[in-house]
Amino acid sequence: MRRDGWLVFAAWVLAGALVVFSLLGAASIGLFIAPLAAVAIWLAFRFGRAGPEMLGMVSGAGAVCLLIEFLNRGTTPCTEQGHTLSPGETEAGCGGLASTPWLVAGLVLVAAGIVAYALARRGTHTGGGRPLHLEAGGTSTVPDRG
């Protein structure tokens, strides 16, 4: 029996996060994560449905961005200009990624996935969204509800 709803959406979030993580880490750990991503996708298809719940993959990508931001907070990216030492400093360190772009991307993707899924669910459960009918000649019409 196929299911729908927020639980299946969460399964697609996990699948999306694993896919994005395996792609971003393909040169290292990503090759070991890829089979887990494939299994997660298979399970999401097997027990869920291929519908609006798949929008969870967008939120999963955002979750990976938020993880990268979390791991890089407090770091100072290296610049081409170098670093000027203050009086009394003997060394300076830099490294990591700028975390702000990852934070923004993560928040946008997570919110976009959740909002898009909520709107898709609302449209399918309340009968909202009228279907388009294609007529001969390629024109589309919206049938009257009355």
N, C-alpha and C positions, 0 to 999 in steps of 0.2 A: 504494500500500500504506500503510495506516495503522499508526502505531507507537504504542507506549505506553512507559512507563518514565520514568526521571528526566530524560532529555533533553527529552521532551515536557513534563514538569512545569516544566523551566527555561524552555521556550518560553512557557508560560502565566504564569510569573513575570514575564517581560519584557512580555507583553501586559497583565497586570494593572498593572504599574508604569506603563506608558505611559498606560493609561486613567485611573488615579488622578492622575497628574501632569497630564494634560490637563484633568481636572475641577478640580483645585485651582488651576491656572493659567489657567482659562478666560478671565479678563479680560485676560490678556496673551499669553504664549507658548503657552498651552494650545490655542488655536485652530489653531496650526501643528503641534502634537503630535498632535492628534486623528486626522488621516489616517494617521499612523504607527501609532497605536494600532489603528485599523481594519484596517490591513494585517497587523499582528502577530496580531490575533485571527483573521483569515482564514487566515493561514499555519498557526497552531496548529490550527485546525479541519481544514485541508486535509491536513496531514501527520501530525497527531496524532489523538487521538480525544477525543470529548466524554465523558469519564469522570472518574474521580477525579483525573486529571492537572490538571483545571480548578481544583483547590484551590490550584494555584500562583498564581492571581490574588490569593489572600489574602496569600501571602508577598510578592507584588509590591507590594501596598498597604503592607505593612510596610516594604519596602525604601525606598519613597518617604518614609515617616515617618522612617526612619533618615537619609535624605539631608537632610531638613529639620532634623533634630536636629544633624547634622554642620555644616551651614551656619550654625546659630545658636548653636553652643557658644561660650562666652566673652562672650556679649552679656548686657546687663542690661536687661530689659524696663522700659519707663517705667511709673510708678505714678501714681495720682491724687494721692498725698500729696506728690509732688515729691521733690527730692533736697536734702539739707542739705549744704552745702559745709564741709569741714574748714578749719581755719585754714591759710592759704597756698594753698588751691585757688582758682582763678579761674573755672573752668568744669567742668561735669559733663555727661557724655553718657549717653544711654540709647537703646535701640532694639532691635529684633529680637524674637524670640519666646522664651518660656521653653522651654528645650530638654528638660527632664526629662519632661514629658508626651509629647513626640514620641518620646523614647527608649523609654519604657515601652510606648507603643502599637506602635512599630515592632518591638520585641523580641517582644511578645506575638503580633502578627500573623504575623511570620516563623515563630516557633516553632509556632504553631497550624496554619499551612498545611503545614509539613513533617511535624509529628506526625500530622495528620489524613490526609495522603497516605500516609505510611508505614503507618498502621493500615489504610487502605483497600486498599493493595497487599497487605499481609499477609493480609487477609481474602479477596482474590480469588485469590491464588497458592497458598494452603494449603488452600483449600476451607473456610476458616472462615466463620462466619456462616451459619446455616441459613436458607433462604428461608421466608417465611411464605406459607401458602396460604389464600386467602379462600374460605370456604364460603358456600353460600346462606344468606342472613340476615345477612351482613356480619360474621360472627365469623371470627377468624383462628386458625389452628393451625400448630404447628411439627411437621413430620413427624419420626418417629423415624429414627435412623440405623442402628439395629440390624436 
